[in-house]
Every structure is written in C-alpha cells, then in structure tokens.
Amino acid sequence: MNKIQMLTVWLKLNKYLSSGMYFTKNWNKLMQISSSTIDEQKNGLNHSRIRLLYFLLFLSISAGNLAFSQEYNFDFKYHNAGDIRLLVTNEGTLFPNWESVRGLINCEFPPNSNEEHIGEAGIWIGGITPGGDTLVSSTSSWNPWGNIKEFYPTAEPWDTVWVVTRGDTAYIPYWPGEEYIGFSDQDFVCRYNDYNPASLTVPDHNPLYVDVIQTSYAWSSELLNEMIVFTFYVIPTKWDLEGVYITYWADPNVGYRSTSLSDFSQDDYSLYFDDLKMGAGVDAPGGFDGDTYSPIGFQIFPRLADELLAAESINWTFDYNESQGPPGVTPAYDNEKYRDLMANGQRKEDQASPTGSHFVLSFGPYDLNYKDPDDATDADTDTLIFRVGLVMGEGLEGLVKNAERLKQLEMNDFEAPFAPPNPTVDVITSNHAVDFKWDKNKEIVETYIDPYRGDSAAVPFEGYRLYKSTYSINGPWTLLAEYDIPDNPFFKNIGLEYEYTDIGLLNNVEYYYSVTAFSKPDTVGNFPSNESSRSNNAQVVTPGAEIQETVGKVAVVPNPYLGSIDYSSYNPAWERPPPGRPWLEQDRRLQFINLPAQCIIKIYTSAGDLVETIIHDDPETGFEDWDMTSYVVQAIASGIYLFTVEDTRTGKAQIGKFVVIK
C-alpha cells in the first residue's frame, strides 16, 4: 500500500466518520473488517493497514468527542406538536452546531412544505459589571470573524433538552424545587451559561457570569399551533449587574429550501411592528424561491412583575443589516454592541429593498442583584424573566393576526381551551397488515378537565381519529377513521371504537400512524374543537411476515436494482432521505428478506471478492437493509453480486445472487 493509496483511504474514512455517518455505523461497522476473511493484498491494498487506519481514526475521533463532551453536553430537539417544526438546542440557538444535524430545516412551516424561516437566531445579554466593564454575551451573532457563540450547557448528563407534556412531572435539578410540571402540549426545558470551559475558549470573550434557563411551549390547538413561546430566566451568578439589556438577534432565511443553502435567503427584508414589539423577516414575491406561505416574527414580552422596570421606562431598539453574511450589523467589540444595538433606543425604518437581512430587537435597562452567600443582609438574587414568541401565519396579514392573538393570550397566561391527552396506542404488526388498539388509558383521555372553556363542559372529550402517512413521521396525514360520542350535536355521531386493522400493506416498508383525541367545540367561548398532537403521538410501523426458522428462502429486493429508477418517489418511499435534504448516494437501499433470527450475510463480487459482511441478530425482524457500500465505505458498481447467508444457530447456509445496474 503506497503513500498515495493510504492518503486516499484516510481522506475517505475521515470524510465518512466526520460526516455524521460514523455515529450510525459506529464501532461494529469498523470492526467487521477484522472478522472478515479478506485477501490481505487484494487490489494492491494492505487491509491490515486499512484496519489500522480505521482504528486510529476511531480513537482520534472518540478522543475528540470525549474532550468535547467534558466541556459541555450538547443536545437538540424538534418542536412538532403544532404546525411549526422548529429545532431547539441547549446552547440557546435555533440552529445546529454539529455536522450530523446539518442539512435539516431549522424552522419548517407549513408542515412538509420544505419552507425554511431561520438561518440563525438567539439572545444576547449585555450589562455593566461592578468594575465598570461593559460586556455582552451572545448565544449567536455575526461579527467580522464569523458566527460567535458564547453560551453553552454544562457537561452534566442532565443538562440536555428536557421534553415534558401537559400535566406530566419532570425532576430537573436546576428548576426551582426540581419539580417541573408540563404546561403545553410539548414543553422543552434547557439551561446554558456564558462562563463554562467551552465559553472561556471563545476569543475575546469576557463572561457576565449569568445562567439562562429556557423553556419553550408548543401547542396542537388550532388557535395556538402557528406559534411557539419561549420563556427565559436570566440569573446572575457572580456579581450585581447594572444596565442590563436583552437582545433577540435573528437571521430570517425565508424561502423554499432546495439543495442550495443560501440562494433562497437573498430576497428577504425586515419589518418592525412597534405596537406588537415584533421584528419580522419577510420573503419578497418571486425570485429564486418563488412565493412563500409565511413570514416569521419574533415578538418580545418583557417582564413587568415585581416592578423590576415600569413598562413606560423600557428602552426599545430595532436595527437590521441589508445583506446576508458577516460582519453585517454586529460590531466586533462588546461596548460597541451594547452602545449601538442594545441601548441605542432607535427604531430603524422598515427595510425597503429585499436584499437579505438580519435584525436585532433590544429592550432594557434592568439592574440585577446577586446575593452574596457570605452577606446575610444582601437581598435575594434577582431573576430577569421575559418571553419571546415565534409567530407564523398565512402571509403578513396572518402573521400580524397571530401576533395580536399571542399578545392577548400572553396577558392571560395562555388560559385557552386545550386538547385531550393523547391516547396510548398498542401496535401489532403482521403479514401485510397492522392492528391498533388504544383503550389502555381511555379513562384518563375521556375524563380530562379543561378549566378554560367558556361552556364549562364537564366532559369536553368528543372522540378519536386515526391517521396514516407514507411520507414521514410528521405527515402529511390521511384520515383513516374517526369515532365520536353518539347522540350529541357535534361531528358524525358514529360511536366510539378502540381498535382498527389496516390491511394490504407492503412488507418491510415503513408506514407512519397516529391516533389522536379531540374535544367538543366551545360554542360559548367561540373556540373550535381542539385535537391532540398528531406528531407527538406518531409511530413508525413496519409490517412483515414472521421470521424464518432457518435459511432457505432468503431473497434480495429489489432485484435487479436499477439506478435509473427514483426509489425515493415511491409511495411509500423505498429510499427515504432524512427530512430537509435531497437524496444522496448513501440513501440507496437493498433489502435481504426472509431471514432467521440470527445469521451472517456476506456479499461478494462475481469474481469472489468480499464486498461487505452484515450481522443480523434480531428475534422480531426478518429482514436487513444494506446501503450498497462496501466495508471500505465505497459505493458498489454495477454488476452481478453473490451472497451467502449462514444461520449461526444451525450452521445451515444458503447462496444467492442479485444484479445492480446503475
């Protein structure tokens, strides 16, 4: 193996491992090389050296990840209870930081539209220390040397993104009293700070020493499903802070997300609605991305409780930059950020030219006390609380309408009628069919209480719906069945049922189902019927025949595999890239079917060279997928391929072949 060959293999492996595929194929994939019977000098490559390269890369990346995890414990989740699919991280950002997450849409609305709305977004906190230093810490911002992030979670295993549903209890170590009770249909809770080891490695960063606890609420209810509400708790941990300002910085990239990562963001513009305290990113009609359905708004609700600051004393600033990319609107130094963008007090005129944009919306000042634990006379530590509403809607008119509704709901602490709890669903798969039963928690679902209804209905529950999708776990959905309470003036009066069988399905193909519960409409309060979240209760279901007793009937599908066919366009899709990115070579799919519970599959070229080894060990699944890449992570070429399948329990073997035409 010469130096050029070694370098080529190294680069391929490094690209594979760093791309995120490593985390799905991992160590077992790498170590299959060691157990394979391969010719050590085949094709001029010394495979023992390849194994060594794999091993060294595994160690180097594992070591890097270990050092990384010792500094902070990165996590992210997607809100999907309502119609907005939003990525939230425990760094305080609404966009990812790991390449394994790249390529997905950060903020999709409407569902399954592939319409993006966020490039980057997050809060800034600025203030003056007892020593007179003016400092600003940001979850995300642009400056002359790129995107700078200064907030990170700790390395504690519980410093993740917690997910809690309405009425459920989570014991979160940093939450006051540790007992957190779910408020919406999908709560996220996380915490981050600007002074942990990862923060202190950021160039020119001087921390304010603040903790931020962040919650976010998403609802399935019709009047709330086009908004997500964040609540931020800012807590000083080292010293008193004066002149504290809060900024929400957003880079709205509004448009249809194709393979391009930037073209769709070049014709956006920024607006400010002073009466709503909302900045908005709007896509101009036409252009590369056509006409989009919804702009995006960020609406701020400062804290007025405890008289930290009277409403009339709040100083507001709105500014934007008419371009995409750094340095943009953000100055390089903290005192300039604070002076020009946080405490400026100016509201810039709405942007006239759709040339791309990112904006800041700031408010303050507040004085925050830090309680000195050694001073018994010192006042308790202040916590600055504020909310940010992320709002969508049909066009600018729909956006403003939802923002006005959110303003009223926030004043009432979101006291609006809500949906019943989701039913618990049991799923039983069989040959070309799947059975559903959802009576396990029917007493809880059908007797839930909603104190916010105008009609004061003692039993607001009305019925169940069963949905199916062949596209993704987030829909689009087809209604299969609806069952409701009979003999009342609402809906179809079919009567309640608790089971359903869907037949005529393809085996070994993923389908998606969701069973929801819905309420009666509130005719007194003029609220529509509320339905529990489809996405929250969605399940991936794969029907199939029972596993085989042994080998003998193993086959490959499709056979032949034809590269001219778009298998991702099938309904249901045979090859399915993750949401938000186009099909790639790594999404190819061959399937070995009719497998016994434990077996080893080996794939060879027609010349007898080993291509890949697959170990199947699953007592419930009689198939195994293959992405058509070899053990050296190389896509296979057209040709005739042979396979052997050995039942590891009985030693019985089977030989077969398949054809690939690309």
LUMTIMAR-896573 format. One record per residue (C-alpha): x, y, z. Coordinates in steps of 0.001 Angstrom, whole numbers, plus 500000, padded with zeros to 6 digits. Example, Ala and Ser with C-alpha at 12.3 -4.5 7.8 and 13.67 -1.06 7.14 Angstrom:
LUMTIMAR-896573
{{512300 495500 507800}} {{513670 498940 507140}} 
***
This chain:
LUMTIMAR-896573
{{500000 500000 500000}} {{501758 503172 498855}} {{501519 506613 500459}} {{499018 507914 497909}} {{496740 504911 498498}} {{496991 505366 502270}} {{496207 509086 501991}} {{493211 508384 499747}} {{491801 505827 502169}} {{492479 508136 505111}} {{490629 511045 503485}} {{487664 508851 502561}} {{487435 507435 506065}} {{487843 510837 507668}} {{485078 512272 505476}} {{482850 509315 506327}} {{483467 509485 510053}} {{483201 513267 510342}} {{480063 513472 508216}} {{477851 512009 510930}} {{477500 508609 509222}} {{480037 507362 511747}} {{477545 507700 514538}} {{475093 505348 512815}} {{477540 502738 511581}} {{479987 503115 514528}} {{482359 500641 516017}} {{480589 497464 514920}} {{480853 498581 511301}} {{484557 499260 511693}} {{485360 496035 513460}} {{483618 493887 510839}} {{486783 494379 508794}} {{488801 492476 511371}} {{486455 489488 511331}} {{486079 489315 507557}} {{488073 486751 505589}} {{489813 489089 503158}} {{492839 488849 500961}} {{495480 490976 502663}} {{496930 492131 499339}} {{493740 492329 497249}} {{493656 495196 494704}} {{497061 496312 495860}} {{495804 497446 499295}} {{497083 496026 502545}} {{493873 495544 504522}} {{495630 495226 507853}} {{496756 498807 507313}} {{493201 499820 506428}} {{492052 498266 509688}} {{494765 500261 511453}} {{493548 503466 509802}} {{490005 502726 510953}} {{491240 502057 514456}} {{493347 505225 514637}} {{490512 507319 513297}} {{488126 505778 515785}} {{490483 506604 518636}} {{491163 510148 517433}} {{487526 510988 516890}} {{486472 509309 520122}} {{489153 511254 521983}} {{487983 514470 520355}} {{484401 513724 521252}} {{485425 512869 524818}} {{487241 516186 525251}} {{484287 517918 523652}} {{481790 516243 525985}} {{483869 517092 529040}} {{483305 520772 528277}} {{479595 520623 527577}} {{476764 518249 526792}} {{475219 519385 523503}} {{471618 518381 522776}} {{468815 519378 520445}} {{465155 518549 519897}} {{462466 519437 517355}} {{459186 521039 518342}} {{456440 519403 516292}} {{453325 519430 518478}} {{451742 522118 516296}} {{452277 523124 512687}} {{455766 524565 513210}} {{458709 522157 513105}} {{461453 524014 514999}} {{464930 522920 516042}} {{465890 523993 519587}} {{469330 523471 521133}} {{470596 523706 524691}} {{473026 526407 523569}} {{470148 528868 523248}} {{470200 528782 519444}} {{467562 527800 516897}} {{470072 526188 514563}} {{472503 523270 514992}} {{476202 523214 515688}} {{477137 519647 514697}} {{477587 518469 511149}} {{475425 515467 511986}} {{472457 517843 512151}} {{473344 519934 509109}} {{471134 519743 506041}} {{467903 519630 508006}} {{465455 522501 508027}} {{465735 524642 511156}} {{462184 526023 511107}} {{459678 524493 508702}} {{456184 525890 508230}} {{453646 524865 506965}} {{454225 521159 507692}} {{456073 519270 504937}} {{456381 522404 502798}} {{460207 522436 502850}} {{459814 526150 503571}} {{462654 527426 505767}} {{462464 530504 508027}} {{465595 530632 510216}} {{469248 530820 509336}} {{470432 531646 512848}} {{468781 533139 515935}} {{469304 533598 519673}} {{469513 536033 522568}} {{472221 538467 523688}} {{472645 539729 527246}} {{474542 542951 527903}} {{475342 544693 531167}} {{477834 546634 533284}} {{479871 544845 535955}} {{480823 546313 539384}} {{484229 547095 537888}} {{482635 549266 535197}} {{483205 546878 532295}} {{480517 546841 529614}} {{480133 543221 528496}} {{477852 541373 526092}} {{477374 537602 525925}} {{475572 536162 522906}} {{474126 532773 522058}} {{474782 533630 518428}} {{475905 536656 516432}} {{477884 537734 513421}} {{480977 539851 513609}} {{483983 540343 511323}} {{485343 536854 512039}} {{482138 534887 511675}} {{479442 533441 513891}} {{480306 533665 517565}} {{478581 531581 520272}} {{479376 532294 523914}} {{476727 530283 525806}} {{476993 526544 526414}} {{475420 523959 528720}} {{477492 522201 531350}} {{478855 518691 530957}} {{476301 517267 533407}} {{474296 514411 531858}} {{471021 516097 532817}} {{471926 519361 531060}} {{470053 518257 527949}} {{466829 519415 526337}} {{464094 518056 528607}} {{460752 517181 526972}} {{457618 517381 529125}} {{453951 517225 528102}} {{450974 518935 529720}} {{450429 517853 533321}} {{453417 515494 533424}} {{456168 515997 536004}} {{459903 516058 535373}} {{462513 516351 538124}} {{465039 518827 536762}} {{467965 519550 539121}} {{468228 523276 538343}} {{464489 524020 538294}} {{463250 525755 541495}} {{462097 522922 543722}} {{463309 520496 540999}} {{459706 519594 540109}} {{458717 520867 536675}} {{455095 520371 535547}} {{454342 520418 531833}} {{452364 523446 530665}} {{451762 522969 526939}} {{451345 520001 524621}} {{455145 519923 524233}} {{457474 521724 526650}} {{461229 521903 526165}} {{463454 522914 529095}} {{467193 523573 528974}} {{469913 525632 530654}} {{473148 527273 529498}} {{475684 529802 530754}} {{478421 532118 529471}} {{481265 531043 531780}} {{481862 527294 531421}} {{485112 525930 529873}} {{483747 525955 526320}} {{482648 529584 526700}} {{486030 530641 528034}} {{487792 529318 524922}} {{485939 531835 522716}} {{488378 534586 521598}} {{487913 537960 523328}} {{485014 536647 525432}} {{484639 538101 528926}} {{481674 536499 530697}} {{478926 538271 532581}} {{478619 535087 534680}} {{474938 534508 534057}} {{472858 531343 533907}} {{469940 531182 531488}} {{467093 528723 531961}} {{464956 528451 528838}} {{461543 526883 528396}} {{459533 526695 525200}} {{455896 525801 524636}} {{454219 524306 521556}} {{450512 523549 521183}} {{448412 521415 518859}} {{445284 523556 519389}} {{444064 525381 516312}} {{444463 528881 517748}} {{447974 528213 519077}} {{449532 525832 516576}} {{451164 528581 514493}} {{453279 529938 517354}} {{455945 528736 519810}} {{456622 530669 523009}} {{459977 530852 524815}} {{460428 531968 528413}} {{463924 532999 529524}} {{465153 533231 533130}} {{468410 535229 533395}} {{470215 534725 536711}} {{473447 536488 537788}} {{475851 534068 539496}} {{478873 536182 540491}} {{478108 539889 540919}} {{475496 542624 540600}} {{474799 543787 537065}} {{473617 547255 536091}} {{472092 548482 532860}} {{471155 545009 531667}} {{469774 544883 528129}} {{468326 541898 526303}} {{468559 541496 522534}} {{466914 538965 520285}} {{469073 538549 517192}} {{467567 536800 514174}} {{468740 535966 510691}} {{465455 535032 508998}} {{466062 532985 505863}} {{462571 532680 504432}} {{462055 530548 501352}} {{461776 527108 499832}} {{464792 525061 500971}} {{466250 523246 497962}} {{469758 521876 497612}} {{471072 525438 497910}} {{471900 526577 501417}} {{471709 530303 500710}} {{470038 531335 497440}} {{466556 531342 498946}} {{467631 533879 501618}} {{468812 536624 499277}} {{465451 538371 498750}} {{464253 538787 502362}} {{463604 542051 504193}} {{462976 543138 507806}} {{459997 544930 509336}} {{459226 546206 512831}} {{455781 546418 514482}} {{456106 548777 517425}} {{452662 548119 518917}} {{453401 544376 518963}} {{457116 544722 519810}} {{457830 542328 516971}} {{460559 542098 514361}} {{459727 540134 511232}} {{461582 538570 508326}} {{459599 538583 505083}} {{460323 536958 501736}} {{459763 539084 498617}} {{457445 537517 495996}} {{459060 535604 493156}} {{462802 535216 492973}} {{464771 532004 493329}} {{462403 530590 495964}} {{459096 531689 494438}} {{456218 532814 496650}} {{456374 531628 500248}} {{453424 530981 502543}} {{454606 532596 505764}} {{456967 535269 507050}} {{458445 534806 510541}} {{458047 537106 513530}} {{459848 537341 516871}} {{457641 539062 519449}} {{459080 540129 522825}} {{457200 540286 526130}} {{459364 541908 528864}} {{458834 541109 532487}} {{456747 543684 534344}} {{456157 541655 537504}} {{457784 542670 540803}} {{458202 546166 539380}} {{461721 545467 538146}} {{461037 548034 535449}} {{457916 550022 534653}} {{456524 549499 531153}} {{456922 553146 530193}} {{460607 553059 531202}} {{461611 550303 528770}} {{464009 551470 526092}} {{463476 549671 522746}} {{465923 549375 519833}} {{465332 547845 516401}} {{468061 547661 513761}} {{468932 545458 510795}} {{471559 544907 508148}} {{470596 544802 504456}} {{472699 541815 503444}} {{473473 538189 504212}} {{476634 537111 505947}} {{479086 538586 508448}} {{480124 541086 509618}} {{476751 542656 508901}} {{475075 544634 511630}} {{477171 543324 514528}} {{480172 545327 515784}} {{483248 543404 516836}} {{483504 544617 520443}} {{481147 544372 523405}} {{480980 548075 524212}} {{480050 548829 520595}} {{477336 546122 520565}} {{475924 547475 523797}} {{476026 551133 522743}} {{474892 550813 519116}} {{472487 547869 519111}} {{471238 547299 522651}} {{470941 550673 524376}} {{470624 552871 521282}} {{466888 553499 521649}} {{466366 553977 517915}} {{463834 552127 515753}} {{465094 551909 512212}} {{462682 552461 509334}} {{461375 549293 507680}} {{463692 547800 505094}} {{462747 548875 501565}} {{464988 546636 499452}} {{464663 542827 499613}} {{468386 542091 499617}} {{468511 539713 502558}} {{468552 540824 506157}} {{469178 540044 509798}} {{467903 542156 512684}} {{468169 542883 516398}} {{465323 543780 518754}} {{466532 545019 522167}} {{464989 546216 525429}} {{466124 547337 528895}} {{467763 548516 531104}} {{467426 546396 534241}} {{469539 546247 537399}} {{470041 542722 538732}} {{471193 541904 542244}} {{473367 538912 543039}} {{473010 537645 546598}} {{476381 537294 548253}} {{476172 533988 550183}} {{478547 535448 552802}} {{476424 538559 553384}} {{473249 537853 555364}} {{471953 541377 554722}} {{472207 541125 550932}} {{468917 540902 549024}} {{467976 537740 547185}} {{469336 537188 543692}} {{467149 538761 541025}} {{465920 536739 538061}} {{465106 538618 534884}} {{462211 536914 533103}} {{460996 537625 529588}} {{459213 535812 526790}} {{459791 535606 523067}} {{457030 534434 520763}} {{457988 532862 517446}} {{454989 533530 515207}} {{453939 532303 511754}} {{450852 532829 509627}} {{449438 532935 506127}} {{451166 535946 504634}} {{451895 539151 506504}} {{448229 539546 507401}} {{448106 536103 509013}} {{451349 536783 510872}} {{450043 540017 512389}} {{446729 538379 513287}} {{448522 535592 515164}} {{450847 538094 516884}} {{447837 540075 518116}} {{446281 536853 519386}} {{449518 535867 521110}} {{449725 539261 522804}} {{446267 538742 524297}} {{446973 535125 525247}} {{450240 536076 526945}} {{448423 538681 529042}} {{446034 535900 530127}} {{448926 533480 530772}} {{447719 531307 527867}} {{444437 530418 529521}} {{442743 528988 526432}} {{440873 525712 525864}} {{443158 522775 525150}} {{443023 519300 523639}} {{442576 515990 525485}} {{445679 513935 526334}} {{446982 511640 523628}} {{445714 508052 523835}} {{448183 505243 524489}} {{448356 503034 521399}} {{449372 499367 521150}} {{450569 498235 517713}} {{450731 494654 516454}} {{452305 494054 513048}} {{451681 491025 510867}} {{451979 489888 507257}} {{450828 492849 505100}} {{448772 494248 507976}} {{448901 496161 511268}} {{446474 496244 514220}} {{445925 499227 516545}} {{444328 499321 519991}} {{444024 502490 522106}} {{441809 501699 525091}} {{444646 501419 527631}} {{444274 504944 529079}} {{440793 505793 527848}} {{439599 506750 531360}} {{442241 509497 531537}} {{441625 510720 527990}} {{437836 510719 528179}} {{437530 512360 531601}} {{440122 515139 531250}} {{439154 518539 532663}} {{439604 521850 530845}} {{439051 524816 533209}} {{439472 527409 530439}} {{436371 526602 528390}} {{433630 529171 528210}} {{430924 526484 528212}} {{432259 524870 531419}} {{431726 521435 529866}} {{432153 518730 532478}} {{433246 516251 529808}} {{434869 518132 526904}} {{436170 514933 525266}} {{434437 514017 521989}} {{436291 511296 520080}} {{439318 509682 518392}} {{440949 509936 514981}} {{443396 507547 513290}} {{445811 508941 510694}} {{448256 507346 508269}} {{451229 508714 506329}} {{453514 507087 503798}} {{455829 510111 503738}} {{457235 510841 507198}} {{456531 510787 510914}} {{455462 514434 510566}} {{452932 513710 507808}} {{451256 514722 505544}} {{448446 512695 507065}} {{445459 510849 505632}} {{442467 510332 507931}} {{441679 506598 508121}} {{438966 506631 510759}} {{437070 508964 513091}} {{434983 507809 516051}} {{432974 510150 518268}} {{430365 510138 521013}} {{426880 509423 519574}} {{423662 511339 520137}} {{425006 514884 520507}} {{425035 517870 518108}} {{428749 517532 517281}} {{430509 515721 514438}} {{429233 512451 512911}} {{427816 510588 515946}} {{429403 507324 514807}} {{430100 505973 518272}} {{433409 505238 519990}} {{435741 502438 518885}} {{439131 501439 520252}} {{440729 499311 517543}} {{441455 499317 513830}} {{443192 496996 511328}} {{444939 498365 508258}} {{445476 495702 505572}} {{447030 495454 502122}} {{450370 496908 503189}} {{453792 496245 501730}} {{456006 494159 503970}} {{459273 495529 505368}} {{458400 499117 504426}} {{457931 501941 506932}} {{454484 503449 507465}} {{453525 506153 509936}} {{450392 506245 512066}} {{448958 508452 514771}} {{445886 508159 516967}} {{444608 511437 518429}} {{441812 512554 520727}} {{439653 515628 520107}} {{437268 517771 522107}} {{433862 519257 521598}} {{433893 522803 520242}} {{433405 525548 522838}} {{430294 527275 521490}} {{430149 529765 524378}} {{433777 530872 524172}} {{433700 530565 520378}} {{436676 528186 520325}} {{436891 525342 517808}} {{437373 521697 518703}} {{440915 521010 519889}} {{442787 517893 518785}} {{445838 516369 520434}} {{449097 516449 518503}} {{449446 514016 515628}} {{453233 514323 515536}} {{453556 513852 519297}} {{451729 510524 519092}} {{453099 509306 515769}} {{454675 505867 515440}} {{456802 504197 512790}} {{455290 500833 511851}} {{456876 498167 509646}} {{454602 495248 508736}} {{456172 491951 507733}} {{455974 488185 507797}} {{457198 486226 510772}} {{460914 485488 510891}} {{462011 482216 509298}} {{463044 479126 511218}} {{466255 478969 509203}} {{467733 479973 505846}} {{466433 478672 502535}} {{464019 481397 501425}} {{466320 484421 501730}} {{465912 486857 498818}} {{467049 490342 497819}} {{464687 493182 496881}} {{464635 494948 494549}} {{466349 492514 492223}} {{467560 493810 489865}} {{468332 497152 491475}} {{468001 499803 488738}} {{469805 503107 489189}} {{467509 504684 486611}} {{464552 504365 488981}} {{463805 507042 491578}} {{463019 504761 494503}} {{462511 507786 496778}} {{459418 508768 494745}} {{457581 505532 495534}} {{454536 505736 497785}} {{455530 504633 500350}} {{459122 505610 499541}} {{461599 502762 499219}} {{464623 505041 499674}} {{463985 507808 502154}} {{466495 510632 502805}} {{466094 512499 506095}} {{463629 515428 506016}} {{465107 518632 504688}} {{467773 517276 502366}} {{467782 515732 498872}} {{468525 512100 498081}} {{472218 511184 498291}} {{474229 508118 497301}} {{474215 506935 500924}} {{470403 506601 500771}} {{470465 503618 498387}} {{468696 500586 499793}} {{468797 496870 499140}} {{466998 494521 501484}} {{467602 490916 502450}} {{464277 489315 503396}} {{463049 486036 504927}} {{465921 485910 507415}} {{466143 483774 510549}} {{466691 485493 513895}} {{470487 485132 513850}} {{472579 484932 510724}} {{475609 486348 508914}} {{475232 487768 505405}} {{478301 488058 503194}} {{478236 489814 499839}} {{480782 489103 497069}} {{481553 490318 493589}} {{481144 487804 490763}} {{484925 487312 490982}} {{484609 486224 494607}} {{485937 489358 496324}} {{484274 490141 499619}} {{482262 493377 499470}} {{480535 493544 502840}} {{479575 491487 505884}} {{476263 492091 507672}} {{475453 490543 511036}} {{471730 490063 511674}} {{470656 489450 515260}} {{467002 490301 515814}} {{464366 487891 517169}} {{461488 490032 515839}} {{462612 491272 512412}} {{463170 489016 509415}} {{464926 491490 507135}} {{468098 493557 506937}} {{468800 496721 504904}} {{472067 497463 503113}} {{473139 500900 501866}} {{475159 499366 498996}} {{478543 500489 500280}} {{481480 498187 500857}} {{483431 497618 504049}} {{485858 500358 502923}} {{482895 502743 502639}} {{482866 502794 498846}} {{479685 502719 496756}} {{479409 499496 494778}} {{479425 499485 490983}} {{477037 497856 488527}} {{477368 494121 488247}} {{476282 490675 489363}} {{476779 490040 493078}} {{476683 486822 495077}} {{475631 486438 498680}} {{475781 483771 501334}} {{473601 483607 504432}} {{474636 481371 507320}} {{472257 480562 510151}} {{474569 480953 513180}} {{472408 478679 515332}} {{472213 475676 512965}} {{475158 476274 510629}} {{472865 475889 507630}} {{473788 478126 504671}} {{472172 479496 501518}} {{473703 481002 498375}} {{472031 483549 496107}} {{472702 486376 493678}} {{471367 489783 492689}} {{472009 492353 489983}} {{472826 496053 490262}} {{472502 498304 487199}} {{473358 501952 487858}} 
***
